[in-house]
Amino acid sequence: MTKIALQLLECAPSSESGPLAREKAENIADLLKAVADPTRLQILALIARSENQEACACNLTEPIGVSQPTISHHLKKMSEVGLVSRERRGTWVWYSLNKERWGQISDLFA
């Protein structure tokens, strides 16, 4: 067998491994779509760097330079796929990172 053929065999999936289940693939695709936006990445970075890794939506508008409705839209999208958790405290809603959901992204590269 040639060297190239051996390299191709090493890269090919084994007969024991199958494709990613469709439902899981769709779930991960939704997750990746939610982070594939520059504003959302900025929001996530601010939350991650905040005290206790949580932030009030009201504190995210100025650093990112977008309106409150825009911030709310992005937070809603990330909340829908479970990237952030939300907690109402009086009038304000505080967001924190859902580390379990983030672990699913890192598991893709393990």
VENWOPE-V49772 format. One record per helix or strand of 2 or more residues. SS is the DSSP state (~ for helix, > for strand). FROM is the first residue (numbers start at 0). TO is the last residue. If there is no record, write none. Layout:
SS:FROM:TO + SS:FROM:TO
This chain:
~:2:10 + ~:21:34 + ~:37:48 + ~:50:52 + >:53:55 + ~:56:58 + ~:60:63 + ~:67:79 + >:83:88 + >:91:96 + ~:98:106
